[in-house]
Amino acid sequence: MSSIKTINPSSIPQPELHAYLLSAVAPRPICFASTIDSVGNVNLSPFSFFNVFSSNPPMLIFSPSRSGRDNSLKHSHQNIKEVPEVVINIVDYPIVEQMSLSSTAYEKGVNEFIKSGLTQVPSKKIRPPRVAEAPISFECKVERIIELGDTPGAGNLILAKVELIHINEKSMDEQGKLDPLKLDLVGRMGGSWYTRASGNSLFEIPKPIRNKGIGVDQLPEGIRNSTVLTGNNLGRLGNLEKLPTPEEIEQVGLDDEIKMLSKRLNGNLEKFKKELHWISQQMLKENDTEKALKVLLYAEKLGE
């Protein structure tokens, strides 16, 4: 077993703590925030301290932190203090490099829409413009700013209520819902790293809240302590609502593949059981969870 490094946050420099936090709490969604100051200067900047926190009322929260170098406030934060409105644009892969460019510490008054080459589109309910290329944009009014401190690295929570949503229909499925396979979103990791939510990186897990799973504790010890199955495999099995009946378990032994495997192993019980665990794991990968559990329970009955 690997050793554990324990860190007291107050015992290390702020930049080092910052790096640990951002590398560990990841991937993070990106708030690509467009704001405007009291004289009309537009600012566009990304923040990865961001998420949705309520749907009724619809509330998004992000945090422009104080600079770790000189303790200055971000221009977005200053603008929101002057004009409490913001468009939160969602970042997909086609604009990730332009989004990164906009994070450059340009002087106040520089329009990052122009610097990044992104298209500025007027909003309908608020003053800051939105990013035309973004797959989704939220027009928001800022209800509150919670400043967490006055030292370098301190966050400033911006509580933004969604007033209007703009969605590019190319990101939607035939039922009019947002399609994760089409969105091609990106997330922030630590350092200069990002992640792309597309292709094989996307996967589905049945939600436990839709049923009351039996739990891993209800699985026989031989399954819980399997040298083949992973914790994820056990979690999927524990999400089933009930155990199969004895008759369903017995039926597994009549399967042609199982009979051929038994014949080939010629009475080597332990190897047969382990092969059944491998077979059940493959079934889990194919989302055939009920059959996988039947095979595992059949393996448990062997030799009784």
C-alpha positions in Angstrom: 0.0 0.0 0.0 1.3 3.5 -0.9 2.0 6.0 1.9 -0.2 9.0 2.6 1.1 12.6 2.7 -0.9 14.7 5.1 -0.8 18.5 4.7 -1.9 21.3 7.0 -3.1 24.1 4.7 -1.7 26.8 7.0 1.8 25.3 6.9 2.6 25.7 3.2 2.8 28.7 0.9 -0.4 29.9 -0.7 0.8 29.1 -4.3 1.6 25.6 -3.3 -1.8 25.1 -1.6 -3.4 26.6 -4.6 -1.8 24.0 -6.9 -2.8 21.1 -4.7 -6.4 22.3 -4.5 -6.8 22.9 -8.3 -5.1 19.6 -9.2 -7.2 17.6 -6.8 -10.6 19.2 -7.3 -10.9 18.5 -11.0 -12.2 18.5 -13.6 -14.0 21.8 -13.0 -16.5 23.4 -15.4 -15.5 26.8 -16.8 -17.4 30.0 -16.4 -16.5 32.2 -19.4 -17.8 35.5 -17.9 -18.5 38.6 -19.9 -19.0 41.8 -17.9 -19.1 45.5 -18.4 -18.0 48.5 -16.3 -19.9 51.7 -15.6 -18.5 53.5 -18.7 -19.1 50.6 -21.1 -15.8 48.8 -21.2 -16.3 45.1 -21.9 -14.3 42.3 -20.2 -14.3 38.6 -21.0 -12.5 36.1 -18.7 -12.7 32.4 -17.7 -13.0 31.1 -14.1 -13.0 27.5 -13.0 -14.3 28.1 -9.5 -17.8 27.6 -10.9 -20.9 25.5 -10.8 -24.8 25.5 -10.7 -26.2 25.6 -7.2 -29.9 25.9 -7.6 -32.6 25.4 -10.3 -35.4 27.2 -8.4 -34.3 30.0 -8.3 -31.8 29.2 -11.1 -28.5 30.2 -9.6 -24.9 30.0 -10.9 -22.0 30.8 -8.7 -18.4 31.5 -9.7 -15.4 33.0 -7.9 -12.8 35.4 -9.3 -10.0 35.1 -6.7 -7.6 37.8 -5.7 -4.3 37.7 -7.5 -1.8 35.4 -5.8 1.0 37.8 -7.0 -0.2 41.3 -6.1 -3.5 40.7 -4.3 -5.4 42.7 -6.9 -9.1 42.1 -7.8 -10.0 40.6 -11.2 -11.5 43.1 -13.7 -14.6 40.9 -13.8 -15.1 41.3 -10.1 -14.6 45.1 -10.3 -17.0 45.3 -13.2 -19.7 43.4 -11.4 -19.4 45.7 -8.5 -20.2 48.6 -10.9 -22.7 46.8 -13.1 -24.1 43.7 -11.3 -24.8 41.7 -14.4 -22.9 38.9 -16.2 -23.2 36.5 -19.1 -21.9 33.1 -18.2 -20.8 31.4 -21.5 -20.1 27.7 -21.5 -16.8 26.6 -23.1 -16.7 23.7 -25.6 -13.6 22.3 -27.4 -13.8 24.5 -30.6 -13.2 27.6 -28.5 -10.9 26.3 -25.8 -7.7 28.0 -27.1 -9.5 31.3 -27.6 -10.9 31.0 -24.0 -7.3 30.4 -22.8 -6.0 33.4 -24.6 -8.6 35.6 -23.0 -7.3 34.7 -19.5 -4.2 36.8 -20.3 -3.8 39.6 -17.7 -4.5 42.5 -20.1 -4.8 46.0 -18.8 -8.2 47.2 -17.6 -10.2 48.5 -20.5 -8.9 46.0 -23.0 -11.7 44.0 -24.7 -10.8 40.3 -24.6 -13.5 39.6 -27.3 -11.2 41.4 -29.7 -8.0 39.9 -28.4 -9.4 36.4 -28.6 -11.2 36.8 -31.9 -14.5 35.8 -30.5 -17.8 37.4 -31.6 -19.5 39.8 -29.3 -23.4 39.5 -29.5 -25.8 41.9 -27.7 -27.7 40.3 -24.8 -31.5 40.8 -24.6 -32.0 41.5 -20.8 -28.6 42.7 -19.5 -25.8 45.0 -20.6 -22.8 42.7 -21.0 -22.7 40.9 -24.4 -22.5 37.2 -24.9 -20.1 35.0 -26.9 -21.7 34.0 -30.2 -19.5 30.9 -30.5 -20.5 29.4 -27.1 -22.8 26.5 -27.2 -24.8 27.9 -24.3 -24.9 31.3 -22.7 -26.7 32.4 -19.5 -27.7 36.0 -19.1 -27.6 36.7 -15.3 -28.2 39.4 -12.8 -25.9 39.3 -9.8 -27.8 39.1 -6.6 -24.9 39.0 -4.1 -21.1 39.2 -3.9 -19.5 37.3 -0.9 -15.9 38.3 -0.4 -14.1 35.5 1.5 -11.0 37.5 2.4 -8.6 40.3 1.6 -5.4 38.3 1.2 -3.8 36.8 -2.0 -5.8 33.9 -3.3 -9.0 34.8 -1.5 -12.2 34.0 -3.4 -15.1 36.2 -4.1 -18.4 34.4 -4.6 -20.6 35.9 -7.3 -24.2 34.7 -6.9 -25.8 35.1 -10.4 -29.5 34.5 -11.1 -30.2 33.2 -14.6 -32.6 35.5 -16.5 -32.3 34.1 -20.0 -30.7 31.1 -21.6 -29.3 30.9 -25.2 -28.7 27.4 -26.6 -27.1 26.6 -30.0 -29.5 23.9 -31.3 -26.6 21.9 -32.8 -26.0 20.8 -29.1 -29.5 19.3 -28.7 -31.0 15.9 -29.5 -34.2 15.2 -31.3 -36.2 15.5 -28.1 -34.9 19.1 -27.6 -32.6 18.1 -24.7 -28.9 19.0 -24.4 -26.9 16.1 -25.7 -23.6 15.4 -23.9 -22.3 13.7 -27.0 -22.8 16.8 -29.1 -21.8 19.4 -26.5 -18.1 18.5 -26.6 -17.4 20.4 -23.3 -14.1 21.0 -21.7 -13.1 21.1 -18.0 -10.2 22.6 -16.1 -7.5 20.5 -14.5 -4.5 21.6 -12.5 -1.6 23.5 -14.0 -2.0 24.0 -17.8 -4.1 20.8 -18.1 -7.7 20.5 -19.4 -10.0 17.6 -20.1 -12.4 17.0 -23.0 -15.8 15.5 -22.3 -16.3 13.6 -25.5 -15.9 10.1 -27.1 -14.8 7.3 -24.7 -14.4 9.7 -21.8 -18.2 9.9 -21.5 -20.0 7.0 -19.8 -23.4 6.4 -18.1 -24.1 5.0 -14.6 -27.7 4.2 -13.5 -28.8 6.7 -10.9 -29.3 5.1 -7.5 -32.1 7.6 -6.7 -34.3 5.8 -9.3 -34.4 2.6 -7.2 -33.3 1.3 -3.9 -30.2 -0.8 -4.5 -29.6 -4.0 -2.5 -26.1 -2.6 -1.6 -22.7 -4.3 -1.8 -23.2 -5.7 1.7 -25.9 -8.0 0.4 -23.5 -9.7 -2.1 -21.9 -13.0 -0.9 -18.4 -12.7 0.5 -16.9 -14.6 -2.5 -18.1 -11.8 -4.8 -17.2 -8.9 -2.5 -13.6 -10.3 -2.2 -13.2 -11.2 -5.8 -9.7 -10.8 -7.3 -11.3 -10.0 -10.6 -14.1 -7.5 -9.9 -13.3 -3.8 -9.2 -15.0 -1.5 -6.7 -16.9 0.0 -9.6 -18.1 -3.5 -10.6 -19.4 -4.1 -7.1 -21.1 -0.7 -7.0 -23.0 -1.5 -10.1 -24.1 -4.9 -8.8 -25.2 -3.2 -5.5 -27.4 -0.9 -7.4 -29.7 -3.8 -8.5 -33.1 -3.8 -6.7 -33.2 -7.5 -5.9 -31.2 -10.7 -6.0 -32.2 -13.2 -8.7 -34.2 -16.3 -7.7 -32.6 -19.7 -7.2 -34.3 -20.9 -10.4 -32.7 -18.0 -12.4 -29.3 -18.8 -11.0 -29.6 -22.5 -11.8 -30.5 -21.6 -15.4 -27.0 -20.2 -15.9 -25.6 -23.7 -15.8 -27.7 -24.6 -18.9 -26.0 -21.8 -21.0 -24.0 -23.4 -23.9 -21.0 -21.1 -23.3 -20.9 -22.0 -19.6 -21.2 -25.7 -20.3 -18.4 -25.6 -22.8 -16.2 -23.6 -20.4 -16.8 -26.2 -17.7 -15.9 -29.1 -20.0 -12.7 -27.3 -21.2 -11.5 -26.8 -17.7 -12.1 -30.4 -16.8 -13.1 -30.1 -13.2 -10.7 -27.3 -12.2 -13.2 -25.7 -9.9 -11.2 -22.7 -8.8 -10.2 -21.8 -12.3 -13.8 -22.2 -13.5 -15.1 -19.9 -10.8 -12.5 -17.3 -11.7 -13.3 -17.5 -15.4 -17.0 -16.9 -14.5 -15.9 -13.8 -12.7 -14.2 -12.6 -15.9 -17.3 -13.4 -17.9 -19.5 -11.5 -15.5 -17.1 -8.5 -15.6 -17.5 -8.3 -19.4 -21.3 -8.5 -19.0 -21.0 -5.5 -16.6 -19.0 -3.6 -19.3 -21.9 -4.3 -21.7 -24.4 -3.1 -19.0 -26.0 -6.5 -18.6 -25.9 -6.2 -14.8 -28.7 -8.7 -14.0 -27.1 -11.5 -16.0 -23.7 -10.7 -14.5 -25.0 -11.2 -11.0 -26.7 -14.5 -12.0 -23.3 -15.8 -13.3 -21.5 -14.7 -10.1 -24.1 -16.3 -7.9 -23.9 -19.4 -10.0 -20.2 -19.4 -9.4 -20.8 -19.1 -5.6 -23.0 -22.2 -5.7 -20.3 -24.4 -7.3 -18.8 -26.8 -4.9 -21.5 -26.5 -2.3 
